[in-house]
Amino acid sequence: MERREVTILDTGERYPCAGGRHILGAMASLGRKGIPSGCHGGGCGVCKVRIVSGECSTLAMCRSHVSVDEQAQGYVLACRAFPQTDVSLEVVGGMRKAMLKHGANASTQRKKYGFV
């Protein structure tokens, strides 16, 4: 199974994402605080990110969270995005606030997620 590397530009963190796994699931496996998780179905919008480089395939996303114009600019919901190459992303909206509040050092503050 192929693995892609995902880089969070805001914190400098990098993590692997196995083929067929969405960005949010792999991100959550970091086990750090500050990774908001909502519905995992593209309906809540809490996991919105912007892909700065690399390519992702996506499943349908709620247009109230990611418009067609935003998607063209690289915005996706991490729970609906599957890296096809190594990707670099920026966290935005509610995810940005939560990720930066806890910072990159939050990876040492493990939190258990029940959905991964």
Secondary structure, DSSP 8 states (H G I E B T S, - for coil): --EEEEEETTTTEEEEEETT--HHHHHHTT-BTT-----SSSSS-TTEEEEEES-EEE----TTTS-HHHHHTTEEEGGGEEESS-EEEEE-HHHHHHHHHH-GGGGGSB---S--
